[in-house]
Amino acid sequence: MRIGRIEIDLDDLQYHLTADELEIVHLYLNGNKEIETIRPLIEIITEGELTLYTKEDFSVSYLYNGCEYNPVSEIQLQEFITSKVIDPSKEVSREYYSNFLYIDGQCIDPTTGKETIDAAFYACLIEFSHHSIMTYYIFKWSPHDYFGIEVEH
């Protein structure tokens, strides 16, 4: 698996957002951490801002189309720390969301319960930290990687 890590500061957005989109961003920045705010926020920032940080041939829609982002469990969080996806030396935020389950080093589709290696699916872990920072950890599993981790910055 390869991991791309992209950090976005919601206080310093580069992409033009509509008034409705900005309202969602401001709801989050003003302390609304409900899932009803988080899910549209992920889609808005992914579609707009994240596009500026990715390669032309990478479709950010793979990160949210048909995906359901949910809070990461403590067990999954420990797996990310053990695998050094999340830096074990830093204070770990409690606000992580993912569009997949990470179990024993494998990407599991939460809907089917089966391992996901689909060309049109990118597993994504999103960390919300420091009030306004969203960090995307974008995973691409390949049968040839043997689930080894390589972080791309």
C-alpha positions in Angstrom: 0.0 0.0 0.0 1.2 3.5 -0.7 0.1 6.5 1.4 -0.1 10.1 0.4 -0.3 12.6 3.2 -1.8 16.0 2.5 -2.5 18.7 5.1 -5.0 21.5 4.6 -5.6 24.5 6.8 -9.3 25.4 6.9 -8.3 29.0 8.0 -6.3 29.5 4.8 -8.3 28.0 2.0 -7.1 28.6 -1.6 -10.2 27.4 -3.5 -13.3 29.5 -4.0 -16.2 28.1 -2.1 -19.9 29.1 -2.4 -21.7 30.7 0.5 -23.4 27.4 1.5 -20.0 25.6 1.4 -18.4 28.3 3.5 -21.2 28.0 6.1 -20.3 24.3 6.6 -16.7 25.2 7.0 -17.6 27.9 9.6 -19.9 25.6 11.4 -17.0 23.2 11.9 -14.5 26.0 12.8 -17.0 27.3 15.4 -17.0 24.0 17.2 -19.8 21.9 15.5 -18.1 18.4 15.4 -21.3 16.5 14.7 -21.2 13.9 11.9 -23.9 15.9 10.0 -21.2 18.6 9.7 -18.2 16.4 9.2 -19.5 14.4 6.3 -20.4 17.4 4.0 -17.2 19.2 5.2 -15.1 16.3 3.9 -16.8 16.3 0.6 -16.5 20.1 0.2 -12.8 20.3 1.1 -12.0 17.1 -0.9 -13.7 18.4 -4.1 -12.3 21.9 -3.8 -9.2 22.3 -1.8 -7.7 18.8 -2.1 -7.9 19.0 -5.9 -5.2 21.7 -5.8 -2.7 19.3 -4.1 -3.1 16.1 -6.2 -1.9 15.0 -9.6 -4.0 15.6 -12.7 -4.7 11.9 -13.2 -6.0 11.5 -9.6 -9.7 11.8 -9.3 -10.5 13.1 -5.8 -14.1 11.9 -6.3 -12.8 8.4 -5.5 -12.4 9.6 -1.9 -16.0 10.4 -1.3 -18.3 9.1 -4.1 -20.2 6.2 -2.7 -18.1 6.3 0.5 -19.4 6.7 4.0 -17.0 8.4 6.4 -17.3 7.3 10.0 -15.2 7.8 13.2 -12.2 5.5 13.6 -12.4 3.1 16.5 -9.8 2.9 19.2 -8.7 -0.5 17.9 -8.2 0.8 14.3 -6.4 3.9 15.6 -3.9 1.7 17.5 -3.3 -0.2 14.2 -2.5 3.0 12.4 -0.1 4.0 15.2 1.5 0.6 15.2 1.9 0.7 11.4 3.4 4.2 11.8 0.7 5.7 9.5 0.1 8.1 12.4 3.3 9.3 14.1 3.4 7.4 17.4 5.5 10.2 19.1 2.9 13.0 18.6 -0.1 13.5 20.7 -2.9 11.7 18.9 -6.1 13.5 18.0 -9.3 11.8 18.9 -10.9 13.1 15.7 -10.2 10.6 12.9 -12.6 9.5 10.2 -12.2 6.9 7.5 -14.1 5.5 4.5 -12.8 2.0 5.3 -12.0 -0.4 8.1 -8.3 -1.1 8.8 -8.0 -4.6 10.3 -4.8 -6.6 10.5 -3.1 -4.4 7.8 -5.9 -4.8 5.4 -8.4 -2.4 3.8 -11.9 -3.7 4.5 -15.1 -2.4 2.9 -17.4 -1.6 5.8 -20.5 -2.4 3.8 -19.5 -5.8 2.5 -16.9 -6.8 5.2 -14.5 -7.9 2.3 -11.1 -6.7 1.4 -11.2 -3.9 -1.0 -8.8 -3.7 -3.9 -10.8 -1.7 -6.5 -9.2 0.6 -9.1 -12.0 3.1 -8.5 -11.6 3.2 -4.7 -9.1 5.0 -2.6 -9.1 4.4 1.1 -8.8 7.6 3.1 -8.2 8.4 6.7 -8.8 12.0 7.7 -7.4 13.6 10.9 -9.0 16.7 12.3 -6.5 18.5 14.5 -5.3 21.8 15.8 -8.8 23.3 15.4 -8.5 24.0 11.7 -6.1 21.4 10.2 -7.4 18.5 8.1 -4.8 15.9 7.2 -5.6 13.4 4.5 -3.9 10.0 4.5 -4.7 8.5 1.1 -4.1 4.8 0.7 -3.8 2.8 -2.5 -3.7 -1.0 -1.9 -2.1 -3.2 -4.5 -1.7 -7.0 -4.4 1.9 -6.5 -5.3 2.7 -4.3 -2.2 2.1 -7.1 0.3 0.6 -4.5 2.5 3.9 -2.7 3.1 3.6 0.9 4.0 5.3 3.7 2.2 4.4 7.3 3.0 4.4 9.8 0.2 4.5 13.5 1.1 
